[in-house]
Amino acid sequence: QVDARITSLEAEGALLTGKDNKKMRAAKGKEVAELKAEQRYVDACKIVKGLEPKFNNFVLKAAVVPTDATSAKAAEPEADPVKKVKEKKEAKKQESAGLSPAETKELEDLKQKIIERKGLLKEQGMSGGQQNKDAEVVAMVNRMNELKEKQDPGSTKKEKDAKKDAKKKTPLSQDEQKEYAKLKDEYEIYKAKCRTEFGYTNKDLKVDPDIQEMEEKLSAFEKRS
């Protein structure tokens, strides 16, 4: 639960860019630091790493020798705190696999916000390269990539995988053919939207990171088709 809170605060802080958000960003960082310094959290992290707890949390108590009055009762084994922490970590890991409905919505919203932000910067006379360096765009793209990686682990390294697949010259499977056709449609729709709604020129389209990513995937498919 603490790890989830820390991750959430760090993600929120990453979106608070610029001088105007300096105080809020610092407040998020302070809260993260306080959570990480909490004694039970520190001891739990040390136990997971196989180290002795610094503040003596989760230390097993000495077994009580049963008296005649209690010898007939079966002693219940005390739960292993290390095992409990590991189980919580594993449960958290499984829970984080894939995107939650809220994160899926956030991902779609980010894609739209990036397009809208670039359109606004375009109206202000900024080139495609300058738009990609805009602090707000960079923060949104970084968060979008985090969500993409969580949704599909390894997706941010698809370029290398695509090159390896191209070298193998293996034919496209039926699923890959469907994905190829879908990607071509998305590619044309996205380009048209950038031109009509945001006034992108051919030069702007060439430096747009989303278009570059789609073109790389399409190129890899075309080499194997």
Summary of the structure (lengths in Angstrom):
residues: 225
radius of gyration: 25.6
end to end distance: 47.2
largest distance: 89.1
contacts: 558
relative contact order: 0.08
helix: 74%
strand: 0%
